[in-house]
Amino acid sequence: MRFLYKGKVGSKGELFPPKEIREQINLKAGQSITYRIVNGRLIVERILTPEEILEKPSKVIISLDELKKDRLKLSEELSQ
């Protein structure tokens, strides 16, 4: 796996990531992405679909009862 790739900027400012990069992050034509600047570097990330998000394992385990209690408590706090 390489970490440094060359690309080009089009005449209208378009960015053209190489095929290897598009394949590594599963980027398809028409897909939404985000741009961030961190310490002067451009970070491009693919926006996951709701299906992809739901396929990932949960990082938090909470029972339905706990969820209901938390929701009730939050509702009470917001209504004050």
N, C-alpha and C positions, 0 to 999 in steps of 0.2 A: 504494500500500500504506500503510495506516494503522498506527501503532505504539501508539496509545492507544485502548483499548476499555473500555466500561463494562459491568459485569455485576452480578449480585445474589448475595447469600448467602441460601440458603433458611432456613426456620425451624429446621431441624435441623443447620445448618452446611454444607449442600451448596453446592458452587460450581458456577455455571452459566456456562461460557465461551460467548461469542457464537458464532454459526454461522461467522462469518468466521475466527475463531481456530481453531475445530475443523477447518475446511477447509484452512487454511494448514499445519497440522501433521499433516494426514491422520488426525485422531482420530475413531474410530468408537465407537458404543455398545458398552459392555462391554469395551473395550480397557484394558489395564493402563497405568498412568502412575506416575511417581515425583514426589514432592514434596521440595524442598530449600528451606532458608532460607539466603539469602546476604545478608549486611549488612542484615538486617531485611526482605528482600523474598522473596516466595514464588515459587519457580521450579517450574513444572509441565512435565514432559517425558514424551512418549510412549515406552513401552518397545518397542523394535524386535522384530519376530518373528525367529526364526532365518533364515527365508527372506530377509528384508530385509537382515540382516547379511551373508549370503552373497552377495547381489547387489552389495554395495559392493566397489569395487576394493581389492585388498590394498595395504597400505602398506609391507609388508615382503616381500621376495623372498628365499626360502631354498630351497636344493636339498634333495632327499630325503636325500642323504648328510650334509649339514650338520645336518639335523634329527636324524638317527640318532646322529651324534656328540654333539650337545648333549644328547640324551636319555640316552645312555650315561654321559656325564660327570656329569649331574645324579643319575642313579641311583647312581653310585659315591660321590658326595659325600653323598648321603642315607644310604647304608648304613654309613658310617664312624661 
